[in-house]
Amino acid sequence: MRTPSIASLAFPGLTPLSSAPAPAASVRPRRDRRSAFTLLEIMIALAILGMLVAVAIGKLSGTLDQASIQTAKIFVQDSIKAPLLTYKIQVGSYPTTEQGLQALVTAPAAVADRWNGPYVELTAGKLPLDPWKNPYQYACPGVHNKDGYDLWSMGPNGKSGDEDDIGNW
């Protein structure tokens, strides 16, 4: 009977090294030429990945456009109503077209004694801009709202008076 060595007792899974030649199964096989990706396969994978990224960006762009339109709608139809109504209650009327939305920030000379503003918070010392970085447009009396005011964003194209305007009418 063979006596176990100290190494095999300390490390049960370890087999001792021998001076005998290695069996044929442990000889390293030659590398198969098909075990790596070819340049054509890599190019096809990159092309597919590029197409997926383009589709994702296209979908995201449409989502961002809709979010900008919704932001402008919320401002002209809801957010600015309270400051303008507060101004009207305290001063007696909405700001005129000439006074514009600036009347919510600085007191017009004609109503300085009744003005208790500012009625809106300024961003970097300026009135808020629409999502396309254009000033909101204001008219009082309004063309669409004869007894009130018209407030609108010129929309994505930055031109007033066309179908992409976003207004409170």
VENDA-V654680 format. One record per helix or strand. SS is the DSSP state (helix for helix, strand for strand). FROM is the first residue (numbers start at 1). LEN is the number of residues. If there is no record, write none. Layout:
BEGIN
{{SS/FROM/LEN} {SS/FROM/LEN}}
END
This chain:
BEGIN
{{helix/6/5} {helix/24/3} {helix/39/53} {helix/100/5} {helix/109/3} {strand/123/1} {strand/126/1} {strand/129/1} {strand/135/1} {strand/137/4} {strand/149/5} {strand/166/2}}
END
